[in-house]
Structures are given as structure tokens and as C-alpha cells.
Amino acid sequence: MNFDIQLAENCGPDEAFFRLYRWKPFCISLGANQDLNSVDVFKAADDGIDIVKRPTGGRAILHSEEITYSVVYPLVQKLSLRHLYYKINSALLNGLQIFDERLSEAKLEIVEPDLNNFYEQDLGQICFAVSAKNEIKYKSKKLAGSAQRKLKNTVLQHGSILCGGFHKNIINYLKISDNIAAIKEEINNKTTDLKEILNQEIDYDKLAGSLREGFESYFHSGSNYLKEDNYILNA
């Protein structure tokens, strides 16, 4: 993630970057504005799980059975952060549907939740407990989470595409006072992952290739780009 920041800080006006990576060891990342005291750092250390602060917003994620993506993109005239967020998630959705046609039922969330109220709850410490507008869902359950940050004239967007269920163990490392059993049930009801959807182990290399193809075909098609070989969107 530090490398993502370096890319964003040095990104030229005619450059853009799309990266995919995984985590070893598994790691809890906290949103830029989330308090480190919300995590039991000693239990995480005992279990060999790292803790980092993301440069982007949102809430805690246990990076484990997933692919993390990052996009570094120059802000072009009249291009809003919200519109770019929609475009990036649409490209991800395109890649997922290339990966497996059964994911054609995945959609972008169309409703913006009351995040300020949600973050006041214990459940609000967990990224995958709620879907923001334009995040990817499958049959009403969150499949991918994303967050943005603007750095001068550049945007950095991070996100996680869930490939297995280990991320739900985040509940074991957060300092939560409410009924933990009820929160676990709530997370089960609100999230899903590719392994659960497809009922098979995930080929990460194939998935990464499909996501790249999804970005290339989306941003190089029709009015979704301005310059050849550059992922620059129309306003």
C-alpha cells in the first residue's frame, strides 16, 4: 500500500495504474480515520496477523482469501470522484463476469446508506458489514469493498474482492461490546465470496487475468476512454 501512495504522488497527467496483489501474512487494515485502539493488537500478533493503516477510508478488513486491487488515476477536467468510483467498480464487475458467467448476477449497489449513523455502531467497525453506493454485490450480499482518497490531482482507490470466508474472522480481533454472536450472524447475512458463490476453489491467476481483461475492455471501449493506451475517462 505504501507503493500505491508512491505511485499516486508521482503519477503524471497522462498515466494511470491498476495493480492486483495478495497478502502474506494475512493482515488487518484499518481505514485512514479508524482508531488503532479498536483492534486487539496482542491477539492479532499471537495469531500471526499484521495490522496496518490504509491510506484510504472505510473500516477494518481482514485481508486473507481475497485479491486486493488499487487504481491510481489522474483527475481530469469535469471528472468527479463519484463518477470515477462508479467507472472503476463497473470495470471490476466486467472482469468478474469474464472470470465466470455465473457472476452475471453481480450488480452495483444503487442505494447510499447512512454511513455516519452506521459507524456509530459496533458493527460499523467492519468494512464488509455494509455496502456503499456502487460497490459490488451478489444477490444483495457484498462481494467487493472499495475506498478512495484524493491526493492533489490524483485519485487512489483501493478495494478487496472476497474469494473465501476467512475475512469473517475479523470479529475475533475487534474490541466489540455488543452481542458477538448476533454480529457474526449479521456479517454472514451481508457478505459473500467467490468460493461460496461458485462452490469451488478460486484460481487466483485466472481471476487476476480476468480482472485485467475487464479493465482493458471497459476503459478501451466506446466513450470510456480518451487517449489510446491511457485509461483516461470521458467527463
Number of C-alpha atoms within 10 A of each C-alpha: 14 9 8 19 17 11 19 26 16 12 18 13 13 13 16 19 16 16 13 16 12 15 15 9 10 19 19 23 21 26 22 16 13 17 13 16 9 15 22 15 18 11 13 19 11 9 11 12 19 18 21 14 17 22 21 21 19 26 23 29 25 26 25 24 22 23 19 21 19 21 19 27 26 24 19 15 9 9 14 12 15 11 13 19 18 16 18 21 21 21 20 24 25 23 24 24 18 20 20 13 9 12 18 14 10 19 20 20 18 12 11 11 13 10 13 9 9 14 16 10 12 17 22 18 26 22 25 29 23 23 26 21 15 22 27 24 22 20 13 16 22 28 24 27 25 25 21 21 17 16 14 10 14 21 22 22 25 22 21 24 21 25 25 19 17 15 21 19 13 20 21 14 18 21 14 17 7 11 9 14 9 11 16 18 10 14 19 15 13 18 23 24 23 22 15 13 15 13 9 10 11 15 10 14 9 12 18 20 14 20 24 21 18 22 22 17 15 22 22 19 11 9 11 16 17 16 12 8 13 15 22 22 21 15 14
